[in-house]
Amino acid sequence: QVQLVESGGGLVQAGGSLRLSCAASRGTFSNYAPGWFRQAPGKEREFVAAISRSGGNIYYSDSVKGRFTMSRNNAKTTVYLQMNSLKPEDTAVYYCAAVISGSWNTVITTPAPYDYWGQGTEVTVSS
């Protein structure tokens, strides 16, 4: 089974940028559709971005659309979340997740179906 390891979190001022990485070990993303979620203190885990298994479809939450970009490397071993124009409300623990997907083009935007999760990486945006 795939294991996911996130990195790239940290403290940044509002308006700054960070790039999160999620590396797949014991496998690749070839059979999985990956996604990013986040959870702020006292709040439920929420969808940020997800990509289909084919890589052809990418969805973003309305709150990050136009500021965040999700991508995947050609070897399908790492997914990224480039976060620009960060706001204090983006402060959260960010989680990478992967769902076993038989569909080539489906994007899953809710956390429940995801099979595997990373440990999370903390992002703090100061005002």
N, C-alpha and C positions, 0 to 999 in steps of 0.2 A: 504494500500500500504506500501511497505517496506521503511524504512528510514535507511540511511547508515551513520555511524559516524567513521571517520578515526582517528587514533592516532599513536604516535610513531615517528613522524618526529623530526628533530633537526639538530644541527650542528655537523659534524664529520670530522675528518681529512681523507685525501685520504688514502685508504687502510683499513679503518675501516668498521664497520658493523652497521646496524640499522635493526630493525624489525618493520614493519608497521602492524597495525591491522585495520580491518574494521568490526565493529559490526553492525548487522542487528537488527533494532528495529521494532516493529509492524509487526513481521513476521520473517521468516527464509529464507535461500537461497534455500529451497527445490524446489521451482518452478522457480528459477532463475539461470542463469549462470553468475557468477561474473567475473569481470576483473579489472585490474589495468592500469591506464593511467597516463601520466605525461605531464606537460606543463612548459617549461622553458620560461623566460622573452623574449618576442618578437618572440616566436615560436608557432607553432600550437601544439595542444594536440596530443600526440603520444601514440601508444600502447606500453605497457610494458609486461603484462602477462595476461592470461585468462585461466579459467578452465571450462570444460563442466559441465552441470547440474549433470551428473553422477559422476563427479570427476575423471573419468578415463582418460580424455584427458586434457593436459596442454600445452599451447603454450607460447613461449617467443619471444620477439623481438631479433634480432641478436645482438643488442648492449648490452643486459643484459644476454644472454644465458651463462650458466656456472657460473654466479655470483649471480643471483637472483633465489629464489625458492618461488613459490606460493603454499599455502596449505589452507586447510579448516578443521575446527574441525568436529568431528563426529556428533555433534548436528546440524550442518549446520547453526550456528548462527554467526560465525566469520570466516573471511578469513584473511590470513596473507601474507605478502611479506617480506621474509628474504633477506636482501641485504648485500652481502659481497663484499670485494675488491672494495669498492666504489671509484669512480673517480670524479674529479671536473665536468665533463660533465654530471654526474648524478644529478646535482643540478637542482631542479625543484619543483613545487607543484605536489604532487602525489594525484591522485583521485581514489577512489574505485567506481565501477559502477556495476549495475546489469541489466540484460536483461531478460524479460519474455521469457522463452524458452520452446517450445513444444517438442523440440528435446532433447533426452537424452544425445547425444554424440557430439553435435556441439559446436565448440569453435568460438566465434566471436571476431575478432581482429581489428575492426574499431569502432570508437566511436559513429557514428550516430545511430546504432540500439539500443543502451543502453537506458533503460527507466528511470533508477534512478541513481542519482549521490550523492556522499558525498560532504562535503564542502571543502575537500582537506586538506592535511597536508604538510608542507614545509620541504624539505630536502635540506640542504646546505652542500656541501663537499668542504673543503678547501684544497688547495694544499700545 
